[in-house]
Structures are given as C-alpha cells and as structure tokens.
Amino acid sequence: MALDLTILVGTMTGTAQLVAQELELTLDDGEVRVRTVMMDGLDAGVFSVGGLFLICSSTYGQGDVPDNAKNLYESLQTARPDLSNVQYGVIALGDRTYAETFCNGGKRFDAILSALGARRIGEIMLHDASAGTMPEEVAVTWVAGWISLCRKEARLTA
Ligand SMILES: Cc1cc2nc3c(=O)[nH]c(=O)nc-3n(C[C@H](O)[C@H](O)[C@H](O)COP(=O)(O)O)c2cc1C
C-alpha cells in the first residue's frame, strides 16, 4: 500500500529545504508518494484533510520557529483544530551551542500538534549543526526507520 506523505518545511537559510529535497529523492519511489511544501503562507488548514506529515524545521531567535513557519505555528495556536486524523514525524534542526533552546523550533511543532490530538510516529530527529554531521545524510538514515514505523501503523489501522 502506497503511503502519501507531506513534508512541511520551516527554514531560514535553506538547510531544512535541502533535507526535504534529499528525503523526497530517497522516498518518492511509488511506494511512498511525497509532496514537499514550504511553510510560507500556510495556516492550520493544511492539516484539515488529515494524513501523514513530516515537519522539517530549524530554530531561530530565542528558540523560535523560523520566520516562514510563524504563520502556521500561530494559526495552530489560535484556531486549535482537532487533529486526531493526523500522524506526523519531526525533523528538528538546531545547534547545541544554543543549549537552552536546542532544536526548539521542531519541538514547538511537536508540542502543539500533540496538544491538538495528532499522533507522533517515532522519536523526533534532532540535528546539531555544531556536530559536524550533514543533516541531509543523518535524515536519510533516520527516515528509513521512520517510514517502516509508518508502514506498521498503516497496516494496523487499515
Ligand atoms: C541567528 C540564529 C539563531 C539560532 N537560534 C537557534 C536556537 O535558538 N536553537 C537552536 O537549536 N539552533 C539555533 N540556530 C541554529 C539553526 O537552527 C541551525 O543552524 C539550522 O541548521 C539552520 O537551518 P535552516 O537553514 O533550515 O534555517 C540558530 C541559528 C542562527 C543563525
């Protein structure tokens, strides 16, 4: 059974977008149909039909979501839709130099989505820009395990 996956990208300087592009190249094989959407201009309505989402977001400011993600994040906080038909994963990009707020952009999305009833599949992937690893390489390895968890869930709920 093919999985339909929407990757939502929150980025300031393009790293999260690069990660999403690599994931799309890796995953979009007929078994997984991937749609990648920049968060610019989105609001909570993007989740209205439900389904499987992957949040791919960096962190800025005082542990905030990036500028292009602000509208979506704030819309979730104010509209507070019921997201019980949404399953999601999170790739959070950050830098441990910002110890207090490490990867908070992705963590903020995780908190609001789960508060609204969406179900996270797997653990959040945290990437540390100061670690010397390439986020797109770490993500491609991580996503293989994540997709197999998604397939298991899809079989259980089919
Ligand atoms: C001005 C600035 C502020 C940042 N603030 C944080 C932060 O609070 N916490 C964190 O974990 N990373 C922080 N980062 C690191 C970025 O989230 C990280 O470099 C990320 O990979 C950038 O991805 P992007 O190009 O998709 O925006 C900050 C980076 C910059 C340049």
The ligand as an SDF file (V2000), in Angstrom:
LIG
                    3D

 31 33  0  0  0  0  0  0  0  0999 V2000
   20.5970   33.7160   14.4120 C   0  0  0  0  0  0  0  0  0  0  0  0
   20.4750   32.2400   14.6760 C   0  0  0  0  0  0  0  0  0  0  0  0
   19.7630   31.8120   15.7780 C   0  0  0  0  0  0  0  0  0  0  0  0
   19.6540   30.4310   16.0480 C   0  0  0  0  0  0  0  0  0  0  0  0
   18.9830   30.0170   17.1840 N   0  0  0  0  0  0  0  0  0  0  0  0
   18.9690   28.7010   17.4870 C   0  0  0  0  0  0  0  0  0  0  0  0
   18.3380   28.2540   18.6910 C   0  0  0  0  0  0  0  0  0  0  0  0
   17.7960   29.0330   19.4830 O   0  0  0  0  0  0  0  0  0  0  0  0
   18.3530   26.9160   18.9680 N   0  0  0  0  0  0  0  0  0  0  0  0
   18.9260   26.0050   18.1240 C   0  0  0  0  0  0  0  0  0  0  0  0
   18.9130   24.8070   18.4260 O   0  0  0  0  0  0  0  0  0  0  0  0
   19.5150   26.4060   16.9620 N   0  0  0  0  0  0  0  0  0  0  0  0
   19.5580   27.7170   16.6290 C   0  0  0  0  0  0  0  0  0  0  0  0
   20.1550   28.1200   15.4590 N   0  0  0  0  0  0  0  0  0  0  0  0
   20.7600   27.0950   14.5500 C   0  0  0  0  0  0  0  0  0  0  0  0
   19.8960   26.7630   13.3260 C   0  0  0  0  0  0  0  0  0  0  0  0
   18.6060   26.2970   13.6970 O   0  0  0  0  0  0  0  0  0  0  0  0
   20.6280   25.6580   12.5270 C   0  0  0  0  0  0  0  0  0  0  0  0
   21.8420   26.1960   12.0390 O   0  0  0  0  0  0  0  0  0  0  0  0
   19.8230   25.0960   11.3660 C   0  0  0  0  0  0  0  0  0  0  0  0
   20.5120   24.0020   10.7830 O   0  0  0  0  0  0  0  0  0  0  0  0
   19.5200   26.1270   10.3050 C   0  0  0  0  0  0  0  0  0  0  0  0
   18.6150   25.5620    9.3750 O   0  0  0  0  0  0  0  0  0  0  0  0
   17.9120   26.4300    8.2120 P   0  0  0  0  0  0  0  0  0  0  0  0
   18.9950   26.8020    7.2270 O   0  0  0  0  0  0  0  0  0  0  0  0
   16.9310   25.4710    7.5860 O   0  0  0  0  0  0  0  0  0  0  0  0
   17.2410   27.6070    8.7900 O   0  0  0  0  0  0  0  0  0  0  0  0
   20.2780   29.4810   15.1860 C   0  0  0  0  0  0  0  0  0  0  0  0
   20.9830   29.9450   14.0590 C   0  0  0  0  0  0  0  0  0  0  0  0
   21.1000   31.2980   13.8020 C   0  0  0  0  0  0  0  0  0  0  0  0
   21.8910   31.7480   12.5920 C   0  0  0  0  0  0  0  0  0  0  0  0
  1  2  1  0
  2  3  1  0
  2 30  2  0
  3  4  2  0
  4  5  1  0
  4 28  1  0
  5  6  2  0
  6  7  1  0
  6 13  1  0
  7  8  2  0
  7  9  1  0
  9 10  1  0
 10 11  2  0
 10 12  1  0
 12 13  2  0
 13 14  1  0
 14 15  1  0
 14 28  1  0
 15 16  1  0
 16 17  1  0
 16 18  1  0
 18 19  1  0
 18 20  1  0
 20 21  1  0
 20 22  1  0
 22 23  1  0
 23 24  1  0
 24 25  2  0
 24 26  1  0
 24 27  1  0
 28 29  2  0
 29 30  1  0
 30 31  1  0
M  END
$$$$
